[in-house]
Amino acid sequence: MLQHLGLDTFSITSSSWDYVFSELKKAGGGYLIVQLKDGTYIYGIWGIKSFASSGKTTGGNDIFFEETYTDESFSKSNNSGVLINQGDILTIDVDPTRIKLNNTVEEVTTDE
């Protein structure tokens, strides 16, 4: 699945956090679903105006999404970004069926 997203399965990086966001940046961004520890879901674009810190000096990572959506369809924008501290995150799901190209959602199909 990572290769389908254009992500290498082998890389030398300091952490998987750094690797995933580096590869997303190379790919031009992507759609992510973040589940927080309190059960809340955040649906966001990680694109050119987004940022993921490595937290090497502070001991913690965070993510800034340039845009968030109301649900997993990514069809209705909240018209706002959001900053999320890694300590609040339970899971991050990179949606393999969608990629961000030229500010539009493109569906990706597979023959799996």
N, C-alpha and C positions, 0 to 999 in steps of 0.2 A: 504494500500500500504506500509506503514512503517513496518508493521509486516512481509510482504512478503520479505522485505530487511533484516529482522532480527533485526529491530529497535523496542525498546519498545515504547509503546504509552504513558507511564507514567515514569517520571524520575525526580529526584531532582538534578538540576544543576543550575548554576548561569545564564545561557543563552541558548537559542536554538542553537546559534552558537557553544558553547562548547559541547552541547549534540550531535549534528549531527556529528561533527568531532571526538568526542570520540567513538561514535558507528561505524563510518567508520573505525577507527583504529582497533577496536575489530574485525570487519568483514574482516580485511586484505586489506582494501582499496576499491576504487571504481572509476567509471568514472563520471566526473562532467562536466556540461556545464555552464559556467559563462557568463552572458550578462553584459557588462559594460554600464555605463550611456551614453557613446558616440555611442552605438549601436554595438560595436565590440563583437564578440563571441569568447570565449576561450574554447577549448575542452581539458581537461586534466585528467591525472591520479592523484588521491590522494592516494599515497601508503606509504610504509615504509620509503622512503626517502623524503616524503613531510612533510609539517608542517603547522599547523594553530595556530596562536597566539591567546591568549585570550584577549590581550590588556587591562588587568585590571589596569595596572599602567600608560599606555600611553593614554588610552581612545579610542584606535582604534584597530581593528583586521586586520590581513592580512593572506594571504594564499600563500604558496609556492607549486606549482605543480612540481613534479620531471620530468614529461614529458608532452609535449603538442602535439596535433594533428591538422591536417589541416581542418578537418570537423567532423561532428557528427558520421561518420562511425567508427572513431577511428582506421582506417586502415593504414594511412600514418603519421608517426611520423615526427615532426619538429626537432627531436633530440636535444631538449632543454627544460629546465624548465622555469618557469616564477614566479615572485613574484607579487601578486596583492594586493593592498590596499583596505580594505573594503569600503572606501569612494568612490572608483571608480566603485563599484559593484551595478548593478540594481537587478539582480536575480542570484540565484544558483540553478541549476537543477541536482539532483542526478538521473542518468539514471537507472530506475528500471529494465531494460531488460538486463543489463550487469553488471557483477561483475569481479573483478580482482582475478584470481587464478593462482598462480605459473607463473606469468608474461605472462599469456595468457588471451584473452578475452573469456569468457564463456557466451553464450546466455542463458537467463532464460525465460522460457515460463510459462504462467499462463492460468488458465481456466476461466478467467473473462468474 
